[in-house]
């Protein structure tokens, strides 16, 4: 456990090591949390898992399932980013996530624009879930976490390592493979495979 004193921001960093998952022999959760005035950690039972999800992958699904072991409910929030040109519309992404998580009633699917901390605060939630695949992810997420802490000190961030089975999977690679006609079956939910066939005729021709 590391106690980091950054002026007005005093944070704890600690790692929880679990070995109970068969497909993920080693899972690490890095929690960034502030100390209350009594020195106790404050954690809610509901969290927001934000992202572009363009499209959602089985890596995302794995993270959602594991997050639900920590939280009673999880809001999967699709970010609207005007600076990007997504393959799928916000509405399409929301619908795909809803179908992919239909067996998990604890999952709430939503979308948002603007600052993430403003959205989280508007829902009266104080926890954000973020996934990490590599150290390059950590550097970016570390900076964003402290910016979010600067904007709203009541909101905490939890980092969860991507499951080992999905370590190489991300939305960008899925789209690149699909454009070239390669199969992504087993890497994304079935609904995503069907939607990719609608977007890319070459993918449909090669994958039925």
N, C-alpha and C positions, 0 to 999 in steps of 0.2 A: 504494500500500500504506500502511495506517495502523497504527501501533503504539499501542494503547490501554492505559494503565496504570491499572487500577482496584483499587489496593491489592494484596490478595493475588492478584487475578486479572489476569494479564497476557496479553492476546490480540492477535492479528494479524487484520486485516481486509484482504482483497485481492479484486480483481475479475478474473475471467477472461473474456475476450471472444472468442467463437467465431463464425465466419460460414459454417460448412460445411453448415448445414441449409437446405434449400430453403424449407420452409414456415415456418421461423423465421429470418429473415435476421440477426437480432441476438439472441443468447442471452447472458445474464449469469449467472454463478454467483458468489455471494458466500459465501466460506468463512470461518467463525469457527473458529479453531484455536488451541490453546494451544502455548506453546513448551516443549519438553522442557528438561532441565537443560543439554543440549548445544546448545540453540538450534535444533533441527531439528523440523520438523513431523512428526507421527505420524498416519498414515492407514491404516485397514484396507481390505481388499478386499470387505468385506460391510457393508451398512448396513441400517437399519430405516427404512421409510417409514410412519409412523403416520397415522391419520386415522379419521374416522367412516365415510367412504365410503358415505353414505346418500342416493343410491346412488353407485357409482363412475361417473365420467364419462370422456369421451375426453381431457379435460384431465389427469386422473389417469394414464390410460394413456400419454399422451405423456411425462409426467414419469418414469414407470416405465421406458419404453424408453430415455430419455436417461440416466437414472441407471445403467442397465446398461452404458453406455459408459464409466463411471467405476469401477463396482464389478463384481466377478465374480458376486456374488449379492446379492439384495435381498429382505428380509423385509417384506412388506406386512402391517402389523399393524392390525387393526380394533379401535378403542378402544371399550370398554364404558363408557358414561357414564350412571349412574343418574339424573343431573339432567336428561337429555334424553329425549324420547319419540320414538324413531326410527320411520320408516316401515317399514323392513325390520328383521327380527331379525338378531342377530349371525350366526347360522347362514346366513341368506339372503344377507347381504352377503359372507360368506366364500365361499360357493358361486359367487356372481356374479363375484367377483374371480378365482377359480380358473378359471372358464370363459373369462373375458375374457383371461386371460394364459396359456392352455393351451399356446400355441406358444412360451412362454418358460420353459424348464425351470430357468432361474436364479432364478425368482421363487418364493418360499416365502410362502404365505398363512397367517396366524395371527391370533389375537385376544388381547386382554389387558385386565386390570382394574388399577386402582391407578396408581401413578406410572409415567410413561413411562421415566424413567431407571432405575427398579428392573427393569422388564421388559427393557430393553436390556442392562443389566449381567448379568441372569440368563442371557442368551443369549451372553454373552462377546463382545459387540459394542461398539464405541465410536464409532459414527457414526450420526447421524440425518439423514434427508433431509426437508426441508420445502419446500413450494411457495409462491411469492409471486405475487400478481396485481397488487397496487397498494401504495402507500405505507401505506395503512391496515393491510394485512396485515403489513407490515414492522414497524410500531410494536408490534403485539401479539406477533409472533414474536420480536422483539428482546428484549422483556421476558421471555418464556418461556425463551429461550435462556440468558439470564443466570441465571434461577432454576434451570434445569437444571444450569448450570455450578456454581452454589452447592451444589446437592444432590450432584453427582458431577462432579468436575473431570476425570475420565478420559474423559468422553463429549463428542464434538464434534458440531456442527450445521452442515450444508451447506444453504444456501438456493439453490434453482433457480427462475428465472423461468418462469412458465407460458408455453407456446408461444403465439405471437401469434394463431394460428388459434383458440385456446381461451380467450383472455383473458377473455371475458365469461361463460364457462360455470362454474357451480358447482352443487353438489347441491341447494341451496335453490331456485334458479331452475328447475332441471329438474323438481322436484316441483310447483312452482307452475304451470308450463306444463302439465304432465300432468294435474293436477287440473282445469284449465280445458278440457281436451280437445285442447290443441295438440300438434302433432307434435314430438318431440325426436329423431327418427331422424337419425342422423349426428352427434349430440352425445354419445351414450352408446353403449356396446357393445350389440349386438343382444339379448343376454340380458337387459339391463336394460329394453329396450323391451317385451319379452315379460312380464317381471315386473310392469311398470307397468300393463299391460293387465289383469293379475289383480287388482291393487289398486284400479284406478279403472275402473268400467264405462263411464263417459262417454268416457274415453280410448280404450277398446277399441272403442266404437261409432264413433268418428270416425276411428280409425286402423287398422281392420281386425283 
